[in-house]
Amino acid sequence: MTGPAAATRAIRRSGLVLAVSCAVFALSAGVSPWTAVGVLAVGAVLQVGAEMQQSRGPGSSPSTSRRPTGWASTRASSVRM
């Protein structure tokens, strides 16, 4: 994210998805067990996605998140044959 406005939009969007996941969880009441399993799985996926969006925080994005520079070379040099 590139600033407070983008961070605010991301938090609002993830909050909306989290609210939708709660509604999806509520739909699992009073249905057959197999239907409930499917509905709960969809709700869980939505919830995890929303929580991951919130935890990313400002200043990071999936396209720019990378391992620290030199990680691979540090790891490779510590392995001895």
Buried (B, 14 or more C-beta within 10 A) or exposed (E): BEEEEEBEEBBEEBEEBBEBBEEBBEBBEEEEEEEBEEBBEBBEEBBEBBBEBBEBEBEEEEEEEEEEEEEEEEEEEEEEE
